[in-house]
Amino acid sequence: MSFFRSARPYIIAGPCGAENREQVLTVAAALSGMNVQLLRAGVWKPRTRPGSFEGHGEAALQWLQEAKQRYNIPITTEVADPAHVELALKYGIDVLWIGARTTVNPFQVQHIADALRGVDIPVMVKNPVNPDVALWEGAIERLEKVGIKDIAAIHRGFSGYTAANGYRNQPNWPVPIELKRRRPALPVFCDPSHITGDRARIAEVSQKALDMHFDGLMIETHPTPDAALSDAAQQITPAQLATILAGLIVRDEHTHDMSGQEQLEYLRQLMDSLDAEIVDLIARRMELSAQVGAVKQLCNMTAYQPARWREIVETRGARGLTQGLTQEFITELYEKIHHESIRIQLAVLEQAAGKSVKE
Ligand SMILES: C=C(O[C@@H]1C=C(C(=O)O)C=C[C@H]1O)C(=O)O
């Protein structure tokens, strides 16, 4: 069984960075008495700008090793190159993780994978900084190819130009959900600390993640968060972590409640037939698009028509609002439909252009 399936939810906690021996031992002592499966601490910190706290490297690995021995708790740290891997193994790190700024670079992931060839150690892979599920999966595949068997993914959100919607990193939930769809057996954890960047919102995002079938949580925990050398605003104390964990509702994918099961099946049947109608309607709409494309070809008009598109966004959004749907949702939905509609029309225009050249 996977190392990461020993608890549900599987909880990883510990400071953003290992700052000194006392800090590491203090937090390890507190967490080892709680329902925490793995102690995390960064010893090499990839920071946005130079001059910030970048970790204590090998010295910090010794503190982690001491914490593991004293408090009998497995330990994990981030590795970003083969030298990190070598040192982490030397100091008995139990689980490695690859950070978002490394996952984004296939060359670097391959260097790490090569250093792990023949090593039996669980590895966690954070999402790349950009919302690219194939790149995330690609990093996992590189590890699998060198024989790493126990792999988990961590969703830490996606970096943007600014913090939007109150999140430090955009959660963009469809991306990890797609990863889970592609790989049903892969444990996928959520890192609410990096997604929120704000300790006040960790409980809310943790619950949301569990309700979206995430298998565990990685939560940054520090003895004195406000004094932390990195990511102070998003770290919490072990006591605060205990409160959050105690408040989480853990729900199951399935139920043994027969009447609940029956109601669910009934509602799903209704959805099945509505979805069949939706798909048929979309297909009919796309047929109309092809016809519009043919008219545009005859009249020498562009496929994309900004004024009409604006009108669609406004009118469909307004109708959505009257039905209790958000304008944002309707816009996103229509963006997809519009994109496909344009693709179909471009194909019509292209085909016609090919024909006229041949004639
Ligand atoms: C269908 C048209 O072509 C494009 C596709 C649209 C659509 O699918 O709704 C809207 C405007 C155009 O960008 C059109 O011009 O009406």
The ligand as a MOL file (V3000), in Angstrom:
LIG
                    3D

  0  0  0     0  0            999 V3000
M  V30 BEGIN CTAB
M  V30 COUNTS 16 16 0 0 0
M  V30 BEGIN ATOM
M  V30 1 C -21.6510 32.5760 -35.3000 0
M  V30 2 C -20.9360 33.6590 -35.6020 0
M  V30 3 O -19.5360 33.6940 -35.6720 0
M  V30 4 C -18.7020 33.7970 -34.5210 0
M  V30 5 C -19.2300 32.8800 -33.5030 0
M  V30 6 C -20.1810 33.2770 -32.6360 0
M  V30 7 C -20.9840 32.2720 -31.8710 0
M  V30 8 O -20.7190 31.0730 -31.9690 0
M  V30 9 O -21.8690 32.6830 -31.1300 0
M  V30 10 C -20.4100 34.6440 -32.4740 0
M  V30 11 C -19.7180 35.5920 -33.1480 0
M  V30 12 C -18.6260 35.2590 -34.0820 0
M  V30 13 O -17.4050 35.5390 -33.4470 0
M  V30 14 C -21.5850 34.9210 -36.0040 0
M  V30 15 O -20.9070 35.7610 -36.5810 0
M  V30 16 O -22.7780 35.0510 -35.7250 0
M  V30 END ATOM
M  V30 BEGIN BOND
M  V30 1 2 1 2
M  V30 2 1 2 3
M  V30 3 1 2 14
M  V30 4 1 3 4
M  V30 5 1 4 5
M  V30 6 1 4 12
M  V30 7 2 5 6
M  V30 8 1 6 7
M  V30 9 1 6 10
M  V30 10 2 7 8
M  V30 11 1 7 9
M  V30 12 2 10 11
M  V30 13 1 11 12
M  V30 14 1 12 13
M  V30 15 2 14 15
M  V30 16 1 14 16
M  V30 END BOND
M  V30 END CTAB
M  END
